[in-house]
Amino acid sequence: MLYWTTQLVAWAVYVGSSVWWNYLLDNVRPDLLQVMVTIYAIGILSSHALRQTIVRRRWLELPLGTLVPRLVLGTAVLGLCAALAEGLCVQTGPRCCCCGR
């Protein structure tokens, strides 16, 4: 329960701060809510995918010298994938990512 609470709250803070920043810059677009919901979902899915990989492959049982490079690489790969997915959704419209239309 703590894991999911932390995930949901942390990503809500991230998205909320992005919305606040857009508001301060007077960059509020009609589709901002859809974009932010998409980013929220992609963030949760990507970070959960990394956690699943860590648990499934038992990375936490590895020595620190072996664990750190895997975490750095895993974080970089998932971060890149998430950024590409978010960019695609923002460029083509959030509906394509959320419902396939």
MDTraj code that builds the backbone (N, CA, C; nanometers):
import mdtraj as md
import numpy as np

residues = "MET LEU TYR TRP THR THR GLN LEU VAL ALA TRP ALA VAL TYR VAL GLY SER SER VAL TRP TRP ASN TYR LEU LEU ASP ASN VAL ARG PRO ASP LEU LEU GLN VAL MET VAL THR ILE TYR ALA ILE GLY ILE LEU SER SER HIS ALA LEU ARG GLN THR ILE VAL ARG ARG ARG TRP LEU GLU LEU PRO LEU GLY THR LEU VAL PRO ARG LEU VAL LEU GLY THR ALA VAL LEU GLY LEU CYS ALA ALA LEU ALA GLU GLY LEU CYS VAL GLN THR GLY PRO ARG CYS CYS CYS CYS GLY ARG".split()
xyz = np.array([
    [0.0823, -0.1200, 0.0000],
    [0.0000, 0.0000, 0.0000],
    [0.0869, 0.1267, 0.0000],
    [0.1968, 0.1236, 0.0743],
    [0.2869, 0.2385, 0.0793],
    [0.3455, 0.2675, -0.0589],
    [0.3800, 0.1615, -0.1326],
    [0.4360, 0.1783, -0.2672],
    [0.3387, 0.2550, -0.3564],
    [0.2135, 0.2119, -0.3618],
    [0.1173, 0.2754, -0.4515],
    [0.0814, 0.4166, -0.4048],
    [0.0735, 0.4372, -0.2749],
    [0.0473, 0.5716, -0.2239],
    [0.1600, 0.6665, -0.2647],
    [0.2834, 0.6187, -0.2491],
    [0.3982, 0.7007, -0.2871],
    [0.3983, 0.7290, -0.4364],
    [0.3716, 0.6271, -0.5170],
    [0.3667, 0.6447, -0.6630],
    [0.2632, 0.7499, -0.7013],
    [0.1409, 0.7312, -0.6539],
    [0.0314, 0.8205, -0.6929],
    [0.0549, 0.9636, -0.6458],
    [0.1016, 0.9797, -0.5221],
    [0.1245, 1.1139, -0.4679],
    [0.2420, 1.1806, -0.5384],
    [0.3517, 1.1082, -0.5570],
    [0.4703, 1.1680, -0.6199],
    [0.4413, 1.2121, -0.7632],
    [0.3747, 1.1286, -0.8405],
    [0.3430, 1.1674, -0.9781],
    [0.2389, 1.2788, -0.9805],
    [0.1479, 1.2822, -0.8834],
    [0.0511, 1.3924, -0.8762],
    [0.1227, 1.5243, -0.8455],
    [0.2228, 1.5196, -0.7582],
    [0.3005, 1.6397, -0.7283],
    [0.3757, 1.6862, -0.8526],
    [0.4358, 1.5926, -0.9257],
    [0.5075, 1.6269, -1.0488],
    [0.4138, 1.6919, -1.1511],
    [0.3011, 1.6295, -1.1756],
    [0.2058, 1.6820, -1.2737],
    [0.1458, 1.8136, -1.2238],
    [0.1142, 1.8188, -1.0957],
    [0.0599, 1.9424, -1.0391],
    [0.1569, 2.0584, -1.0515],
    [0.2852, 2.0317, -1.0290],
    [0.3838, 2.1386, -1.0434],
    [0.3974, 2.1805, -1.1896],
    [0.3827, 2.0868, -1.2815],
    [0.3856, 2.1217, -1.4240],
    [0.2660, 2.2090, -1.4624],
    [0.1500, 2.1747, -1.4099],
    [0.0308, 2.2555, -1.4368],
    [0.0495, 2.3957, -1.3779],
    [0.1001, 2.4028, -1.2548],
    [0.1235, 2.5320, -1.1898],
    [0.2224, 2.6155, -1.2707],
    [0.3299, 2.5525, -1.3175],
    [0.4305, 2.6234, -1.3969],
    [0.3682, 2.6772, -1.5262],
    [0.2885, 2.5953, -1.5925],
    [0.2207, 2.6404, -1.7144],
    [0.1268, 2.7568, -1.6841],
    [0.0603, 2.7515, -1.5694],
    [-0.0281, 2.8598, -1.5298],
    [0.0510, 2.9885, -1.5078],
    [0.1642, 2.9786, -1.4386],
    [0.2474, 3.0967, -1.4121],
    [0.3006, 3.1583, -1.5410],
    [0.3292, 3.0746, -1.6394],
    [0.3808, 3.1231, -1.7676],
    [0.2686, 3.1611, -1.8645],
    [0.1451, 3.1547, -1.8160],
    [0.0277, 3.1837, -1.8987],
    [0.0267, 3.0969, -2.0238],
    [0.0567, 2.9697, -2.0037],
    [0.0651, 2.8730, -2.1133],
    [-0.0414, 2.7652, -2.0977],
    [-0.1583, 2.8046, -2.0478],
    [-0.2656, 2.7078, -2.0270],
    [-0.3408, 2.6910, -2.1588],
    [-0.3336, 2.5689, -2.2115],
    [-0.4004, 2.5354, -2.3379],
    [-0.5265, 2.4545, -2.3074],
    [-0.6191, 2.4483, -2.4004],
    [-0.7406, 2.3701, -2.3773],
    [-0.7126, 2.2218, -2.3516],
    [-0.6075, 2.1689, -2.4121],
    [-0.5797, 2.0261, -2.3956],
    [-0.4790, 1.9967, -2.2841],
    [-0.4480, 2.0975, -2.2003],
    [-0.3473, 2.0790, -2.0960],
    [-0.3846, 1.9659, -2.0001],
    [-0.5102, 1.9575, -1.9613],
    [-0.5525, 1.8528, -1.8683],
    [-0.5312, 1.7143, -1.9292],
    [-0.5665, 1.6986, -2.0559],
    [-0.5470, 1.5691, -2.1219],
    [-0.3985, 1.5333, -2.1295],
    [-0.3157, 1.6294, -2.1604],
    [-0.1714, 1.6054, -2.1676],
    [-0.1184, 1.5669, -2.0304],
    [-0.1606, 1.6367, -1.9266],
    [-0.1116, 1.6078, -1.7917],
    [-0.1584, 1.4709, -1.7426],
    [-0.2799, 1.4325, -1.7739],
    [-0.3282, 1.2984, -1.7368],
    [-0.2463, 1.1925, -1.8099],
    [-0.2132, 1.2175, -1.9353],
    [-0.1296, 1.1243, -2.0112],
    [0.0093, 1.1133, -1.9491],
    [0.0685, 1.2252, -1.9138],
    [0.2000, 1.2239, -1.8501],
    [0.1935, 1.1515, -1.7163],
    [0.0878, 1.1725, -1.6402],
    [0.0683, 1.1039, -1.5119],
    [0.0647, 0.9524, -1.5322],
    [-0.0122, 0.9091, -1.6298],
    [-0.0239, 0.7646, -1.6562],
    [0.1087, 0.7057, -1.7049],
    [0.1750, 0.7745, -1.7961],
    [0.3038, 0.7257, -1.8474],
    [0.4070, 0.7207, -1.7351],
    [0.4071, 0.8191, -1.6483],
    [0.5000, 0.8206, -1.5366],
    [0.4801, 0.7026, -1.4433],
    [0.3559, 0.6767, -1.4078],
    [0.3267, 0.5637, -1.3197],
    [0.3635, 0.4325, -1.3876],
    [0.3256, 0.4178, -1.5131],
    [0.3543, 0.2927, -1.5848],
    [0.5041, 0.2698, -1.6015],
    [0.5782, 0.3742, -1.6355],
    [0.7220, 0.3560, -1.6578],
    [0.7963, 0.3280, -1.5275],
    [0.7639, 0.3991, -1.4216],
    [0.8331, 0.3732, -1.2956],
    [0.7938, 0.2378, -1.2375],
    [0.6704, 0.1967, -1.2588],
    [0.6286, 0.0641, -1.2131],
    [0.6981, -0.0453, -1.2950],
    [0.7176, -0.0211, -1.4232],
    [0.7892, -0.1185, -1.5073],
    [0.9326, -0.1365, -1.4574],
    [0.9963, -0.0282, -1.4182],
    [1.1321, -0.0385, -1.3639],
    [1.1312, -0.1168, -1.2330],
    [1.0347, -0.0905, -1.1484],
    [1.0253, -0.1638, -1.0215],
    [1.0038, -0.3122, -1.0473],
    [0.9170, -0.3445, -1.1419],
    [0.8927, -0.4856, -1.1745],
    [1.0213, -0.5529, -1.2223],
    [1.0990, -0.4837, -1.3031],
    [1.2264, -0.5380, -1.3508],
    [1.3212, -0.5610, -1.2335],
    [1.3283, -0.4657, -1.1436],
    [1.4157, -0.4774, -1.0264],
    [1.3767, -0.5979, -0.9412],
    [1.2484, -0.6144, -0.9176],
    [1.2007, -0.7253, -0.8346],
    [1.2179, -0.8586, -0.9071],
    [1.1743, -0.8655, -1.0310],
    [1.1781, -0.9909, -1.1075],
    [1.3207, -1.0417, -1.1273],
    [1.4122, -0.9511, -1.1529],
    [1.5518, -0.9911, -1.1782],
    [1.6379, -0.9897, -1.0519],
    [1.5731, -0.9621, -0.9388],
    [1.6401, -0.9648, -0.8076],
    [1.7639, -0.8755, -0.8017],
    [1.7495, -0.7578, -0.8548],
    [1.8616, -0.6653, -0.8565],
    [1.9037, -0.6228, -0.7164],
    [1.8101, -0.6174, -0.6224],
    [1.8437, -0.5715, -0.4883],
    [1.9330, -0.6703, -0.4129],
    [1.9455, -0.7903, -0.4649],
    [2.0349, -0.8903, -0.4046],
    [2.1781, -0.8774, -0.4573],
    [2.1993, -0.7930, -0.5565],
    [2.3315, -0.7765, -0.6169],
    [2.4197, -0.6864, -0.5323],
    [2.5516, -0.7027, -0.5469],
    [2.6417, -0.6081, -0.4802],
    [2.6227, -0.4674, -0.5372],
    [2.6512, -0.3685, -0.4565],
    [2.6286, -0.2292, -0.4946],
    [2.7000, -0.1917, -0.6242],
    [2.8207, -0.2415, -0.6440],
    [2.8966, -0.2108, -0.7649],
    [2.8314, -0.2646, -0.8913],
    [2.7533, -0.3701, -0.8795],
    [2.6803, -0.4269, -0.9932],
    [2.5427, -0.3627, -1.0066],
    [2.4827, -0.3291, -0.8931],
    [2.3477, -0.2737, -0.8919],
    [2.3406, -0.1334, -0.9513],
    [2.4313, -0.0469, -0.9123],
    [2.4247, 0.0945, -0.9523],
    [2.4255, 0.1128, -1.1041],
    [2.5180, 0.0491, -1.1793],
    [2.5129, 0.0670, -1.3251],
    [2.3812, 0.0184, -1.3868],
    [2.3254, -0.0900, -1.3335],
    [2.1969, -0.1390, -1.3854],
    [2.0839, -0.0406, -1.3576],
    [2.0844, 0.0159, -1.2381],
    [1.9818, 0.1148, -1.2054],
    [1.9945, 0.2397, -1.2925],
    [2.1175, 0.2838, -1.3122],
    [2.1402, 0.4028, -1.3958],
    [2.0947, 0.3753, -1.5389],
    [2.1350, 0.2625, -1.5941],
    [2.0961, 0.2281, -1.7311],
    [1.9450, 0.2067, -1.7423],
    [1.8872, 0.1340, -1.6467],
    [1.7425, 0.1100, -1.6486],
    [1.6637, 0.2385, -1.6388],
    [1.7081, 0.3279, -1.5523],
    [1.6412, 0.4568, -1.5375],
    [1.6533, 0.5398, -1.6650],
    [1.7715, 0.5389, -1.7255],
    [1.7932, 0.6155, -1.8483],
    [1.7068, 0.5617, -1.9623],
    [1.7021, 0.4296, -1.9776],
    [1.6233, 0.3696, -2.0862],
    [1.4750, 0.3978, -2.0666],
    [1.4238, 0.3750, -1.9461],
    [1.2813, 0.4014, -1.9226],
    [1.2493, 0.5502, -1.9290],
    [1.3408, 0.6339, -1.8830],
    [1.3199, 0.7786, -1.8943],
    [1.3119, 0.8236, -2.0391],
    [1.3991, 0.7672, -2.1219],
    [1.3963, 0.8002, -2.2646],
    [1.2663, 0.7527, -2.3288],
    [1.2263, 0.6301, -2.2977],
    [1.1002, 0.5776, -2.3521],
    [0.9811, 0.6622, -2.3076],
    [0.9793, 0.6990, -2.1794],
    [0.8698, 0.7824, -2.1282],
    [0.8692, 0.9193, -2.1949],
    [0.9871, 0.9778, -2.2119],
    [0.9956, 1.1094, -2.2768],
    [0.9492, 1.1025, -2.4216],
    [0.9874, 0.9966, -2.4920],
    [0.9413, 0.9807, -2.6309],
    [0.7904, 0.9620, -2.6374],
    [0.7362, 0.8814, -2.5469],
    [0.5906, 0.8603, -2.5450],
    [0.5173, 0.9898, -2.5121],
    [0.5691, 1.0645, -2.4148],
    [0.5065, 1.1915, -2.3796],
    [0.5152, 1.2905, -2.4951],
    [0.6314, 1.2967, -2.5593],
    [0.6475, 1.3859, -2.6738],
    [0.5532, 1.3511, -2.7867],
    [0.5381, 1.2224, -2.8127],
    [0.4458, 1.1773, -2.9168],
    [0.3030, 1.2173, -2.8831],
    [0.2660, 1.2005, -2.7587],
    [0.1303, 1.2370, -2.7176],
    [0.1063, 1.3870, -2.7269],
    [0.2050, 1.4654, -2.6904],
    [0.1890, 1.6109, -2.6964],
    [0.1833, 1.6579, -2.8416],
    [0.2665, 1.5992, -2.9288],
    [0.2706, 1.6412, -3.0689],
    [0.1482, 1.5962, -3.1474],
    [0.1028, 1.4739, -3.1241],
    [-0.0077, 1.4203, -3.2035],
    [-0.1414, 1.4328, -3.1333],
    [-0.1400, 1.4748, -3.0096],
    [-0.2636, 1.4881, -2.9335],
    [-0.2766, 1.3724, -2.8369],
    [-0.3211, 1.4007, -2.7150],
    [-0.3278, 1.2986, -2.6120],
    [-0.4267, 1.1871, -2.6409],
    [-0.5236, 1.2110, -2.7262],
    [-0.6219, 1.1055, -2.7523],
    [-0.5579, 0.9828, -2.8146],
    [-0.4555, 1.0010, -2.8979],
    [-0.3928, 0.8868, -2.9621],
    [-0.3308, 0.7923, -2.8607],
    [-0.2814, 0.8457, -2.7500],
    [-0.2152, 0.7628, -2.6483],
    [-0.3147, 0.7064, -2.5497],
    [-0.4190, 0.7800, -2.5220],
    [-0.5135, 0.7362, -2.4175],
    [-0.6168, 0.6368, -2.4679],
    [-0.6656, 0.6581, -2.5902],
    [-0.7742, 0.5718, -2.6358],
    [-0.7511, 0.5167, -2.7758],
    [-0.6382, 0.5468, -2.8360],
    [-0.6074, 0.4914, -2.9671],
    [-0.6754, 0.5601, -3.0835],
    [-0.7402, 0.6714, -3.0619],
    [-0.8093, 0.7420, -3.1715],
    [-0.7266, 0.8567, -3.2208],
])
top = md.Topology()
chain = top.add_chain()
for i, resn in enumerate(residues, 1):
    res = top.add_residue(resn, chain, resSeq=i)
    for name in ("N", "CA", "C"):
        top.add_atom(name, md.element.get_by_symbol(name[0]), res)
traj = md.Trajectory(xyz[None], top)
